[in-house]
Amino acid sequence: MDEAREVLQLMIKKGCAPDIRSYNIMINGYCKAERFDEAMELFHEISRKGPVPDTVTYNTLMQGMCKLGRISTACELFRKMIASRQVPDIVTFHILLDGLFKRGKLEEALKLFQAMRNSELELSIVCYNILIDGLCKAGHIEVGKELFHKLSVNSLKPSVYTYAIMVNGFCNEGLADEAYQLFRSMGDNDCLPNSCCYNVMIQGFLRNSYTLKATELLTEMVSKGFSADLCTATFCNLYPILSPLGWLFSAYWSLYSAPMRILWANPQHFNTSLSSWLVSISNSSRLSLFAASLSRMLHVVFCQCLPQPHPAYQTEVLCGSVNGQLCRILLLSSFSCSLQ
């Protein structure tokens, strides 16, 4: 950024006055580098000397201030924008609406939304996503639900992110079953779940201790070519500590996660991992649960996560003879199932 500022000063010295687009690039760079004070300093400089700040200038600064949590400064910029006769666009309102909700200013956010509805702006699904998300996170899940179901009245169709917002809202309120019902209804609206939706639903199941449903959905997610995001991966790694059934999900997650790909390439490491799982499920009740989901777990490992089997496993693992450990798991599982 310092070098870019030097180039800007050199342009001025050479008589090549930068236009507002050049200044907008500089201000955006300062905001991305979280050097907001320097961004504001440059804004005040061009406000005095020119060129005149445009809508992009104000939007960039307001977004930076909202990111920093300085919503009052963002609102002040908005008022200055109006006073300078710059016309706010839909992006301006999205930035302010999102910033107000994130700072817990629910009343101000709703007033702004009402003003947007009364204006000639055409409200998009993005605007409603911000509104519904803000209401859900503020604990007003029923109001968010009502808005969701009335989207069609406003000639809008929920996007995949609208569904993800509602699913997350239901799960946060302990309504995992209702969240899952909505998740499964997405296809009815020609809106298939993406990686974000799967991750949000899995996290919701884990937060509400729906361990077996989480493992089933994890399998389904992988089969569709999606992967766990950072938040899901972190939750999965912590889950064994947080839940009585955490040991089961831990075994399942170990088979699915990235370290499994390393084990796959090394038969000795894979064998060691299997041995540790056997110890963790030595309790008979745990073994029964493990056996119930074993076939699906192995299907994930051998058929989905790892489409190119290591040559050593074509003759050893798939035949169940890596030091007999995998074979023993299968035999123990079959025996446990026969006792049910």
N, C-alpha and C positions, 0 to 999 in steps of 0.2 A: 504493500500500500504506500509505503514511503517513496518508493521509486515512481509509482504511478502519479503521486502528488507532485514530484519533481518535474515529471514530463508535462503535467498540466501547467505548472508555473513557467516552464520553458516555452510552451505554446503562447502564453500571454506575453512574455518578453519578446518573442519573435513577431508579435503583431497578429497572431492567428488566434483570435478569441474563441475559446471553447463554447460550444452551444450547450443547451440544457441537457441534451442526451449524454454528452461527455460528463457533465456534473452528476447526472443521475447514476452513471456507472460508478463514479467515485463514491457517491453516498451509499450505493448498494454494497460496494466493496467494504466500506467502513462498517456497515451494519452486519454483514456476514462475518467480519472479523471481530465483531462485538466491541468495536471502538465507537460507541454511540455518541460520546461527547464530541469526537472529532467530526462525526457525521453532522451533528447539530451545528457545530462551528462553521462548517462549510455551507450549510443551509442558510445560516444568518448572513454569511458573507455574500452569497449570491442574491439574497433578499435585498441587500443594500446596494450592491453594485450591478446586479444583473448577471446572467439572463434571468427572466422571471421563472420561478419554480412552477412546474406543471403538475398535473394530477399524479403522474408517476412518481414525482419527487415526494409529494405528500404521502402517497400510499407506502412508499419504501420506508420513510421515516416512521410513520404510524405503526407499521408492522414491526419495525425494530424496537420501538418503545413498548409495544404490547409484549413482545418476546422478553423484554427486560422486566416486565411487570409494572411499567410506568404508564398505567392506563390514563391517568390524569393529564400527562404530557401529550399522549396520543389524542385525547379529546380536545386539548388546547390547539393542537395542530389542525384538527378538523375544523374548529371554529375559525382559525386563521385562513384556512383554505377557502371557506365560504366567504369570508370578508374580502379576500383577494380575487373573488369572482371566478375561482377555479371550480369547475363542475365535478362533484364526486361521481364516480362510477360504481358499478355493483361491487367491484373488488374493494373499494373504500369501505362500504358498509359491511362486507364480509369480515374485513380485518377488525373493525370496531366491535361488531357483534360478538365475534369469537373472543376478543380481548376482554370485553365486559363479562362474559360468562366465566372465563377462566379466572377472573379476579373476584368472582362471587357476587358481582353486581347484577343480580337477577332483575330487579325492578327497572334499572336503566336499560338493560339489554332488551327487555320486553317493550319498553317505550320506543326504543330505536327500531325494533322490528315492526311495530305498528306504524311508525312514520314511514318505513320502507313500503309497507302495504298501501299506505295512503298516497304515495308518490306514483309517478308514472314508470318506475322501474319494474322490469319484468323479473320476478323472483324465481330463481332456479332451484333445483333440488339441492344444490350446494348450500344455499341459504337455509333451507329447511333442515338439512343435516346438522348445521351448526346449532340451530335452534333446538332441535330434538336432543342432540347430544348434551347441550347445556342444561336442559330441563332434567334429563335423566341423571346427570351427574349431581344435580342439586337435590335429588331425591324425589322429583316430581314425575315418576315413571308413568302414572296414569294419564297425565297431561300429554306426555311425550307419545304415549300409545294412541291417544285420541288424535293427535296431529298426524301420526303415521297413517292411521286408517282413513284420514280425510285428504290425503295427498291427491287422490284421484279427482276430488272436487275442484282442486286448483289446477287440474290438467297436468299433473305431475306423476311420474312413475318412480317408485323407490329404487335407488341404485343399490349395488352390492354393499356400499358403505353405509347406506341407510339401515340395511338389515344388520350389519355388524354393530352399529350403534345401539339398535334396539336389543339385540342379543346380549350385548355387554351390559346394558341397563337392567334387563331382567335378571341376569346372573348376579349383578351387584346387590340386587334386592332379595336374593335367595330364591328367585323364581326360575331355576334351571330347567324345569320341565316345560314351562311356557316358552322359554328361550329356545329350547330344542324343537318345539312344535313350530315356532316361527322359522327356525333354521331350515327345517324340512319342507316348509311351504314355499321356499324361494323359487323352486322350479315351476310352481304353478303360475308364477308371475314372470316367467321367462327370464329369470335372474339367477343363474347358477352360482353357488358359493365359490369364492376364490380362496386363495391361501389365507388372506386376512380373516375371512369369516370362519374358516376351520380353526385357525389359531385362537380366535376370540372364544369360540364355542368350547374348545378343549380347555382353555384357561378357566372358563366359567364352570365347567364340570369339576375341575380340580379344586377350585375355590369352594365348591359346595360338596366336596367329598364324594362325587360320583365317579369313583375310580374305574370301575369296569366299563362304564360308558365312555370315559376318556380314552381308555385303551382301544376300544372298538373304533372310535372316531379317528384316533391316531392312525390306525391301520388303513382306514378308508382314505384319509388325507394323503398318505404315502402312495396308495394305489393310484391316486389321481395325479401324481407327479408333484405334489406340493411338499414343502418342508416346514419344519418348526422355525418360527422367528426367534429373535433373541429373548423376548419376554417369555414365550412358551418354554424355551430351552432352560431358562433360569428357573422358572416355576417347577419344571420337571425335575431339575436337579435338587431343589429344596423340598419337593413334595414328600419324600420318604421321612423327613423329619416332622412334617406337619400333619400327617394323616396316619391312622392305625393301619390302613391298607397300603401305605406308602411303599412297603417292601415289594409288593406285587407290581406296582407301576414302575418301580425302580428297575426291576428285572426286565420289564417290557421296554422301558425307555432305553436301557443299556443296549438292547438288541437293535433298536431303531436309530440311535444317535450316531453322530459322526465318528466317535471312537470305534464303533463297530466296524467301520471300513478298514481301520488299521488292523483290528483283530482278524478280519477276514483274510488279509494278506499274510498272516502269520499263524499257522495252525497251533503252534505251542502256546501263544498268547490266548488264542480262542479257547483252548482246552483249560487253561488256568481260569479264565473268566467263567466257564461253565461250572467248574468245581466250586467257585465262590457262590454261585447261585444255588447250587445244591445244598450248601451249608445253610444259606438263608431261608430255604424252604423246607428244612428238615421236619418242622412241625407238621403233623398230619393234616390239620385243617388248612394250613397254607398250601400244602401240596395239592389238595383237592382243587382249590381255586386256581392254582398255577396250571394244573392239568387241563382245566376247562378252557383256558385260553392259549394253551401251548401251540396247538396246530396253527392258529392264526398268527401267533408270534413268529413261528418258523417260516410261515408263508411270507411274511413281511421281509424277513432276512434274506431268504434264498430266492424268492421270486420277484420281489419288488425293489427293495433297497439296493440290491447287489445284482444287477442283470448280467454281469460278466463273472461267473464263478471262477475262483482260483483253481487251477488244475488239480492241486492237492486235494480239494474237497470233492471233486467229481467222483473220486474213488474212495475217499475216506469219510468225509463228513456226511455226505448224502447217503452213504451206506451205513452210517452210524458207528464208525469204528475209530474215532480219534481217541485212542487209549480207552475206548469203551464208554467214555463219559456221556456222549450224546445218546448212545444206545441205552444206557442205564436210565437216563431221564425219561426216554420214551417208554421203557418197560415199567418204571415206577409210576408214570402217569397212567398207563393202561391199567395197572393193577389198582391204582387209587380209584379210577373211574368205575372199575368192576365192583367196587365195594359200595357204590352209591345206591 
